[in-house]
């Protein structure tokens, strides 16, 4: 994700959803401020499955900012898969195979 952001021409930001500071605010409000005040065009949110009620926040973000490029990821694929019913028409699933650095 960081490589995508670095290569992007858009104004972008990486957010780790398991960060305590991020968890202490509304994810929608955070994205709203970044888009409206800082003109961010591309947001990558990692470990989304750790954020409370993440599906509702992501649905609202996608619906409110149709031009925003948004990538969400989580290490718990099963949690993401089970929780995407409300996001069926809004999310694309790109499974990534395990990386081996040996």
TORFIFI-987673 format. One record per atom (N, C-alpha, C): x, z, y; atom name. Coordinates in Angstrom, 2 decimals, always signed. Layout:
<tiros>
X, Z, Y, CA
...
</tiros>
This chain:
<tiros>
+0.82, +0.00, -1.19, N
+0.00, +0.00, +0.00, CA
+0.87, +0.00, +1.25, C
+1.91, +0.80, +1.23, N
+2.78, +0.85, +2.41, CA
+3.44, -0.50, +2.67, C
+3.79, -1.21, +1.61, N
+4.39, -2.53, +1.78, CA
+3.38, -3.49, +2.41, C
+2.13, -3.43, +1.98, N
+1.09, -4.27, +2.60, CA
+0.96, -3.97, +4.09, C
+0.98, -2.70, +4.43, N
+0.86, -2.32, +5.83, CA
+2.05, -2.80, +6.65, C
+3.24, -2.68, +6.08, N
+4.45, -3.13, +6.79, CA
+4.44, -4.64, +7.03, C
+3.92, -5.37, +6.07, N
+3.90, -6.83, +6.17, CA
+2.73, -7.35, +7.00, C
+1.79, -6.50, +7.27, N
+0.58, -6.90, +7.99, CA
+0.86, -7.16, +9.47, C
+0.16, -8.13, +10.01, N
+0.27, -8.43, +11.44, CA
-0.69, -7.55, +12.25, C
-1.68, -6.95, +11.55, N
-2.66, -6.10, +12.24, CA
-2.07, -4.73, +12.54, C
-2.67, -4.08, +13.51, N
-2.32, -2.70, +13.83, CA
-2.87, -1.85, +12.70, C
-1.99, -1.11, +12.00, N
-2.42, -0.46, +10.77, CA
-1.94, +0.99, +10.68, C
-2.55, +1.71, +9.71, N
-2.19, +3.11, +9.48, CA
-2.45, +3.48, +8.02, C
-1.63, +4.39, +7.52, N
-1.77, +4.94, +6.16, CA
-2.29, +6.37, +6.28, C
-3.28, +6.72, +5.47, N
-3.85, +8.06, +5.46, CA
-3.82, +8.58, +4.03, C
-3.31, +9.79, +3.84, N
-3.36, +10.43, +2.54, CA
-4.53, +11.41, +2.54, C
-5.55, +11.11, +1.76, N
-6.78, +11.91, +1.77, CA
-6.60, +13.29, +1.16, C
-5.49, +13.52, +0.45, N
-5.29, +14.86, -0.11, CA
-4.53, +15.77, +0.84, C
-4.23, +15.30, +2.04, N
-3.59, +16.12, +3.06, CA
-4.60, +17.12, +3.62, C
-4.21, +18.37, +3.73, N
-5.13, +19.41, +4.20, CA
-5.67, +19.14, +5.60, C
-4.86, +18.57, +6.46, N
-5.32, +18.25, +7.80, CA
-6.42, +17.18, +7.76, C
-6.24, +16.19, +6.91, N
-7.23, +15.13, +6.78, CA
-8.51, +15.70, +6.16, C
-8.37, +16.57, +5.16, N
-9.54, +17.16, +4.51, CA
-10.36, +18.05, +5.44, C
-9.73, +18.51, +6.52, N
-10.42, +19.45, +7.42, CA
-11.31, +18.74, +8.45, C
-11.29, +17.41, +8.46, N
-12.12, +16.66, +9.41, CA
-12.99, +15.67, +8.65, C
-13.94, +15.10, +9.32, N
-14.77, +14.05, +8.72, CA
-13.94, +12.77, +8.64, C
-13.89, +12.18, +7.46, N
-13.14, +10.93, +7.29, CA
-13.73, +9.83, +8.16, C
-15.05, +9.78, +8.24, N
-15.70, +8.78, +9.09, CA
-15.30, +8.98, +10.55, C
-15.33, +10.23, +11.03, N
-14.96, +10.51, +12.42, CA
-13.51, +10.13, +12.70, C
-12.64, +10.40, +11.73, N
-11.22, +10.04, +11.89, CA
-11.06, +8.53, +12.02, C
-11.69, +7.79, +11.13, N
-11.61, +6.33, +11.18, CA
-12.25, +5.79, +12.45, C
-13.38, +6.36, +12.84, N
-14.05, +5.94, +14.07, CA
-13.10, +6.06, +15.26, C
-12.42, +7.20, +15.37, N
-11.48, +7.43, +16.47, CA
-10.32, +6.44, +16.41, C
-9.78, +6.22, +15.22, N
-8.65, +5.29, +15.07, CA
-9.04, +3.86, +15.47, C
-10.23, +3.44, +15.07, N
-10.67, +2.08, +15.37, CA
-11.05, +1.93, +16.84, C
-11.84, +2.85, +17.34, N
-12.35, +2.74, +18.71, CA
-11.28, +3.05, +19.77, C
-10.53, +4.13, +19.58, N
-9.57, +4.56, +20.60, CA
-8.19, +3.90, +20.47, C
-7.76, +3.66, +19.23, N
-6.40, +3.14, +19.02, CA
-6.39, +1.70, +18.53, C
-7.57, +1.11, +18.38, N
-7.71, -0.30, +18.00, CA
-7.03, -0.63, +16.67, C
-7.07, +0.31, +15.73, N
-6.53, +0.09, +14.39, CA
-7.40, -0.94, +13.68, C
-6.76, -1.91, +13.00, N
-7.48, -3.00, +12.34, CA
-7.37, -2.95, +10.81, C
-6.43, -2.16, +10.31, N
-6.16, -2.12, +8.87, CA
-5.83, -0.68, +8.50, C
-6.62, -0.10, +7.59, N
-6.41, +1.29, +7.18, CA
-6.26, +1.34, +5.68, C
-5.25, +2.06, +5.21, N
-5.05, +2.31, +3.79, CA
-5.23, +3.81, +3.55, C
-6.16, +4.17, +2.69, N
-6.43, +5.57, +2.38, CA
-6.07, +5.81, +0.92, C
-5.10, +6.68, +0.70, N
-4.63, +6.99, -0.65, CA
-5.24, +8.31, -1.12, C
-5.34, +8.46, -2.44, N
-5.89, +9.67, -3.08, CA
-7.30, +9.97, -2.59, C
-8.11, +8.93, -2.44, N
-9.46, +9.07, -1.90, CA
-10.33, +9.98, -2.76, C
-10.07, +10.01, -4.07, N
-10.92, +10.80, -4.96, CA
-10.84, +12.31, -4.69, C
-9.83, +12.74, -3.93, N
-9.68, +14.17, -3.62, CA
-10.49, +14.58, -2.39, C
-11.03, +13.61, -1.66, N
-11.77, +13.91, -0.44, CA
-13.23, +14.19, -0.78, C
-13.79, +15.28, -0.27, N
-15.20, +15.60, -0.57, CA
-16.16, +14.52, -0.06, C
-17.09, +14.13, -0.91, N
-18.12, +13.13, -0.58, CA
-17.52, +11.83, -0.05, C
-16.41, +11.41, -0.63, N
-15.70, +10.24, -0.14, CA
-16.56, +8.98, -0.17, C
-17.46, +8.85, -1.18, N
-18.27, +7.65, -1.29, CA
-19.13, +7.43, -0.05, C
-19.73, +8.50, +0.45, N
-20.60, +8.41, +1.63, CA
-19.80, +8.00, +2.87, C
-18.61, +8.57, +3.00, N
-17.75, +8.24, +4.15, CA
-17.33, +6.77, +4.09, C
-16.88, +6.32, +2.91, N
-16.42, +4.94, +2.77, CA
-17.57, +3.97, +3.01, C
-18.75, +4.26, +2.48, N
-19.92, +3.40, +2.70, CA
-20.21, +3.28, +4.19, C
-20.20, +4.40, +4.90, N
-20.47, +4.38, +6.34, CA
-19.39, +3.63, +7.11, C
-18.14, +3.80, +6.70, N
-17.03, +3.10, +7.36, CA
-17.17, +1.59, +7.17, C
-17.43, +1.16, +5.94, N
-17.57, -0.27, +5.66, CA
-18.75, -0.86, +6.43, C
-19.86, -0.14, +6.45, N
-21.04, -0.64, +7.15, CA
-20.88, -0.65, +8.67, C
-20.13, +0.31, +9.20, N
-19.98, +0.44, +10.65, CA
-18.89, -0.45, +11.24, C
-17.89, -0.78, +10.43, N
-16.75, -1.57, +10.92, CA
-16.51, -2.77, +10.00, C
-17.36, -3.78, +10.05, N
-17.24, -4.91, +9.13, CA
-15.94, -5.70, +9.27, C
-15.29, -5.66, +10.41, N
-14.03, -6.40, +10.60, CA
-12.80, -5.61, +10.17, C
-12.97, -4.32, +9.91, N
-11.86, -3.46, +9.52, CA
-11.39, -3.80, +8.11, C
-10.09, -3.99, +7.96, N
-9.51, -4.13, +6.62, CA
-9.30, -2.72, +6.10, C
-9.81, -2.45, +4.90, N
-9.75, -1.10, +4.34, CA
-9.35, -1.16, +2.87, C
-8.32, -0.41, +2.54, N
-7.89, -0.27, +1.15, CA
-7.98, +1.21, +0.81, C
-8.63, +1.52, -0.31, N
-8.67, +2.90, -0.79, CA
-8.10, +2.92, -2.20, C
-7.39, +4.00, -2.51, N
-6.84, +4.12, -3.85, CA
-6.89, +5.57, -4.27, C
-6.78, +5.75, -5.56, N
-6.73, +7.09, -6.12, CA
-6.08, +7.04, -7.48, C
-5.45, +8.11, -7.86, N
-4.78, +8.12, -9.15, CA
-5.75, +8.38, -10.28, C
-6.94, +8.84, -9.97, N
-7.93, +9.10, -11.00, CA
-8.93, +7.96, -11.06, C
-8.60, +6.93, -11.81, N
-9.45, +5.74, -11.91, CA
-10.84, +6.10, -12.42, C
-10.92, +7.03, -13.36, N
-12.22, +7.41, -13.90, CA
-13.13, +8.00, -12.83, C
-12.57, +8.85, -11.98, N
-13.36, +9.42, -10.87, CA
-13.83, +8.32, -9.93, C
-12.98, +7.39, -9.61, N
-13.36, +6.29, -8.72, CA
-14.43, +5.43, -9.36, C
-14.27, +5.12, -10.63, N
-15.21, +4.26, -11.33, CA
-16.60, +4.90, -11.41, C
-16.65, +6.20, -11.73, N
-17.94, +6.89, -11.87, CA
-18.66, +7.03, -10.54, C
-17.94, +7.12, -9.45, N
-18.53, +7.44, -8.16, CA
-18.86, +6.23, -7.30, C
-18.71, +5.03, -7.80, N
-18.88, +3.86, -6.94, CA
-20.27, +3.24, -7.01, C
-21.24, +3.90, -7.60, N
-22.58, +3.32, -7.72, CA
-23.16, +2.94, -6.35, C
-22.97, +3.78, -5.35, N
-23.52, +3.48, -4.03, CA
-22.69, +2.43, -3.30, C
-21.54, +2.08, -3.85, N
-20.65, +1.13, -3.20, CA
-20.52, -0.18, -3.97, C
-21.38, -0.40, -4.96, N
-21.26, -1.54, -5.85, CA
-21.03, -2.86, -5.15, C
-21.76, -3.15, -4.09, N
-21.63, -4.44, -3.41, CA
-20.57, -4.41, -2.31, C
-19.90, -3.30, -2.13, N
-18.96, -3.18, -1.02, CA
-17.50, -3.08, -1.46, C
-17.25, -2.70, -2.71, N
-15.89, -2.49, -3.17, CA
-15.46, -3.54, -4.18, C
-14.19, -3.86, -4.15, N
-13.56, -4.70, -5.15, CA
-12.55, -3.84, -5.87, C
-12.57, -3.91, -7.18, N
-11.67, -3.10, -7.99, CA
-10.48, -3.96, -8.41, C
-9.27, -3.52, -8.07, N
-8.06, -4.21, -8.46, CA
-7.21, -3.26, -9.30, C
-7.38, -3.28, -10.62, N
-6.57, -2.40, -11.44, CA
-5.09, -2.79, -11.37, C
-4.25, -1.80, -11.33, N
-2.81, -2.03, -11.27, CA
-2.19, -1.41, -12.51, C
-1.39, -2.18, -13.21, N
-0.76, -1.66, -14.42, CA
+0.31, -0.64, -14.07, C
+0.66, +0.17, -15.04, N
+1.67, +1.19, -14.86, CA
+3.02, +0.55, -14.53, C
+3.70, +1.12, -13.55, N
+5.01, +0.61, -13.17, CA
+6.10, +1.31, -13.98, C
+7.12, +0.59, -14.34, N
+8.23, +1.13, -15.09, CA
+9.50, +0.84, -14.32, C
+10.20, +1.88, -13.89, N
+11.41, +1.70, -13.10, CA
+12.68, +1.82, -13.92, C
+12.55, +1.78, -15.23, N
+13.72, +1.92, -16.11, CA
+14.55, +0.66, -16.15, C
</tiros>
